[in-house]
Amino acid sequence: MAADTLQSSQLTLEESLEIALRALGSDVTKAVADNLAKGVVGLPTLNVHLRNANMTAADAKTIANALVA
């Protein structure tokens, strides 16, 4: 399950976020995850636009959990 993977201390913040976005499964979140995978790791800032992702509160919680893991 993705939630179990997100708890791993072996992952970077970006990797955790990528996994969470992929777990949500929408085209928008998958596209953002693809962009993360392409090399934004280590950048000082990151802009993620999810306004067209039709996210639920549970989706937002999944992402929030990834950011504090």
trRosetta pair geometry for C-beta under 8 A, 3 or more apart (Angstrom, degrees):
i j d omega theta_ij theta_ji phi_ij phi_ji
1 4 4.8 92 68 3 86 105
1 5 7.3 -159 96 -5 47 87
2 5 5.5 -58 -152 38 39 113
2 6 6.2 44 152 -28 71 103
2 19 5.8 168 -155 157 97 98
2 20 6.7 128 161 -103 126 45
2 22 7.6 -174 -116 83 134 86
2 23 3.5 27 -94 -98 174 141
2 62 7.5 28 109 -158 128 121
3 6 5.6 -50 -149 28 33 116
3 7 7.1 36 153 -25 61 101
3 23 8.0 125 -44 -161 59 166
3 62 7.5 -98 -86 -128 87 89
3 65 7.3 -5 -134 117 86 152
4 7 6.1 -55 -162 23 35 112
5 8 6.0 -32 -171 -6 45 116
5 11 7.6 76 159 -42 78 147
5 19 5.5 -132 112 -178 124 152
6 11 7.5 -81 -142 51 37 155
6 16 5.3 86 -144 -153 76 95
6 19 6.0 -168 -80 94 79 129
6 20 6.1 60 -98 -68 129 95
6 62 7.9 -160 -58 -169 163 74
6 65 6.1 65 135 121 148 103
6 66 5.1 -92 -144 -100 124 74
6 69 5.0 -145 157 -71 82 160
7 69 5.8 -133 -109 -144 34 117
8 11 5.0 86 87 -9 101 102
8 16 7.9 -167 58 -91 81 97
8 69 7.6 35 48 160 45 129
9 69 7.9 -150 -88 153 52 86
11 15 4.1 -134 -165 91 97 121
11 16 4.8 121 121 -57 132 83
11 19 7.3 -47 -145 -4 157 136
11 69 7.2 13 70 109 117 127
12 15 4.6 97 51 6 77 102
12 16 7.0 -140 92 -4 41 86
12 41 6.5 69 99 -142 157 113
13 16 5.8 -55 -150 36 31 112
13 17 6.3 29 153 -17 65 107
13 66 8.0 108 -163 146 61 80
13 67 6.7 43 -159 -135 101 56
14 17 5.7 -55 -148 38 31 111
14 18 6.3 35 152 -22 65 105
14 36 5.6 178 -176 -170 95 110
14 40 6.7 -176 -137 90 136 87
14 41 4.7 -160 66 -104 164 81
14 42 8.0 -57 -17 -20 150 49
14 46 7.7 170 -103 -77 99 159
15 18 5.5 -50 -146 34 32 114
15 19 6.5 33 155 -18 64 104
15 41 7.8 30 -45 -103 78 123
16 19 5.9 -54 -150 35 31 110
16 20 6.4 30 153 -18 64 107
16 66 4.3 167 144 -169 96 86
16 67 7.3 171 104 -70 122 31
16 69 5.0 -171 -145 56 152 130
17 20 5.7 -55 -148 37 33 112
17 21 6.2 32 155 -19 66 106
17 33 8.0 -167 125 -107 72 75
17 36 6.4 -159 96 -124 105 160
17 48 7.9 -125 172 -70 136 158
17 63 6.9 41 -137 -149 79 80
17 66 5.0 133 -88 132 48 131
17 67 6.5 46 -82 -75 100 76
18 21 5.9 -56 -147 37 29 110
18 22 6.4 27 156 -16 64 107
18 33 4.7 107 -153 -148 70 85
18 36 4.4 -154 -85 97 102 140
18 37 5.9 106 -139 -58 143 85
19 22 5.8 -57 -148 38 29 110
19 23 6.3 34 153 -25 64 107
19 33 7.9 126 -46 -134 16 124
19 66 6.8 178 67 -124 89 128
20 23 5.6 -54 -149 32 30 115
20 24 6.9 36 152 -26 62 98
20 62 5.0 162 -160 144 103 93
20 63 5.2 140 137 -98 139 51
20 65 7.2 162 -108 71 136 86
20 66 3.6 -92 -33 -48 144 149
21 24 5.9 -48 -158 22 35 113
21 29 4.3 -163 -170 178 81 93
21 30 7.0 166 140 -78 95 28
21 32 5.3 -115 -160 85 151 106
21 33 4.0 -176 94 -64 121 102
21 36 7.2 134 32 7 147 141
21 63 7.1 52 -70 -100 71 100
22 25 7.3 45 167 -71 42 51
22 29 7.2 -166 -70 130 22 100
22 30 6.2 70 -115 -109 62 70
22 33 4.7 118 -56 -142 82 171
23 62 6.4 -137 88 179 124 143
24 29 4.3 -8 74 96 124 173
24 53 7.3 20 135 176 144 125
24 55 7.1 -29 -157 -114 143 95
24 59 5.1 67 -124 -138 121 106
24 62 6.4 165 -70 81 95 148
24 63 7.8 -3 -49 -53 134 96
25 29 6.9 28 41 67 21 124
25 30 7.0 17 -152 -52 26 106
26 29 4.7 85 54 13 87 100
26 30 6.8 -153 88 -6 42 88
26 53 5.2 134 78 -159 149 79
26 54 6.5 164 -115 53 155 94
26 55 7.8 -115 4 -75 147 70
27 30 5.8 -58 -146 39 28 111
27 31 6.3 31 155 -22 64 107
28 31 5.8 -56 -150 33 29 111
28 32 6.6 27 153 -16 64 104
28 50 6.3 120 138 -140 124 65
28 52 5.3 176 -94 92 148 86
28 53 4.0 -135 85 -93 137 78
28 54 7.8 132 23 17 136 76
29 32 5.6 -50 -148 36 37 111
29 33 6.3 40 151 -20 65 105
29 50 6.8 35 -85 -127 78 111
29 53 5.4 78 -48 -139 88 129
29 55 7.8 102 -62 -82 123 105
29 59 7.9 -121 -73 -166 150 123
30 33 5.5 -53 -148 38 33 114
30 34 6.4 40 151 -24 65 102
31 34 5.5 -47 -150 31 33 115
31 35 6.7 35 151 -19 63 101
32 35 5.6 -52 -153 34 35 112
32 36 6.6 39 148 -20 65 102
32 48 5.6 66 -155 -148 133 99
32 49 7.7 -166 -94 55 120 54
32 50 6.7 -30 -43 -82 157 90
33 36 5.5 -50 -151 33 35 115
33 37 6.4 34 152 -19 65 106
34 37 5.6 -58 -150 37 32 112
34 38 6.4 35 152 -28 65 107
35 38 5.6 -53 -149 28 33 116
35 40 6.5 33 143 -18 81 127
36 40 5.6 -73 -127 43 48 114
36 41 7.4 76 180 -54 73 78
36 46 8.0 37 -105 -151 90 137
40 43 5.0 -55 -172 8 71 128
40 46 5.8 95 156 -112 133 106
43 46 6.1 118 81 -69 115 80
49 52 7.9 33 137 14 93 89
50 53 4.2 -28 -174 0 86 134
50 55 6.2 26 149 -24 123 133
53 59 7.5 -166 128 148 120 152
55 59 3.9 -132 -159 89 92 139
55 60 5.7 106 142 -51 128 80
56 59 4.8 109 49 1 68 100
56 60 7.3 -128 98 -1 42 85
57 60 5.6 -52 -151 36 36 113
57 61 6.4 39 149 -21 66 104
58 61 5.5 -52 -149 35 34 114
58 62 6.6 42 150 -25 64 99
59 62 5.6 -48 -153 28 34 115
59 63 6.8 29 151 -13 64 102
60 63 5.8 -55 -153 38 35 109
60 64 6.2 35 150 -20 68 107
61 64 5.5 -52 -142 38 34 113
61 65 6.2 37 157 -22 66 104
62 65 5.9 -54 -150 34 26 111
62 66 6.6 29 150 -21 60 105
63 66 5.6 -54 -153 32 34 114
63 67 6.6 29 152 -18 66 106
64 67 5.8 -60 -152 36 33 110
64 68 6.6 10 158 -3 67 110
65 68 6.2 -70 -146 45 32 97
65 69 6.3 52 154 -50 67 97
66 69 5.8 -35 -147 1 31 120
